[in-house]
Amino acid sequence: MKALVLGSVLMTFFLAGCATVGGSASGGNNATVLELRQIDGSVIGRESLNAVRIETLGPNSQQLYGYFLYRDGLTVHVTGPMTGKTLGKISLKEVQADYQRVIKERKLDGGDLVIQEALHGKAVCGYTANMPMMNYTVRGTTDALGGTTVLQLTLP
């Protein structure tokens, strides 16, 4: 039963263009860098999506925060000098509330979140909601062994 459901989900992503062929979860040679295009947050509406809060690490004078929102059926890995915390399914409004809480607790001047959609071809595979100075790359791969579509978030 699980194999049938997984097969159906993967077929949907292949048809929608979110999946790529080859590569590895670690962003192998066949990883596709997804285009990020700024949008108005109202495009997402009240839909609850899986969310990961991203925080940069290192000697920066100010840590940067962002979020990646995505639908079921995708796996997201955060790599490089940043960490990711899974927040479960939440709406963009809840993301914005979490962001306001985080910057208030850490006494940061973060500015408004910048919302972008992550595109593979014409298909939307997820959304970023980041501090204006935060910039990371989203790569899409399909694990040849398990057939799992993986999005890798990493600093450039």
Secondary structure, 3 states (H helix, E strand, C coil): CHHHHHHHHHHHHHHHCCCCCCCCCCCCCCCEECEEEECCHHHCCCCCEEEEEEEECCCCCCCCEEEEEECCCCEEEEECCEEEEEEEEECHHHHHHHHHHHHHHCCCCCCCCEEEEEEECCEEEEEEEECCCCCCEEEEEECCCCCCEEEEEECC
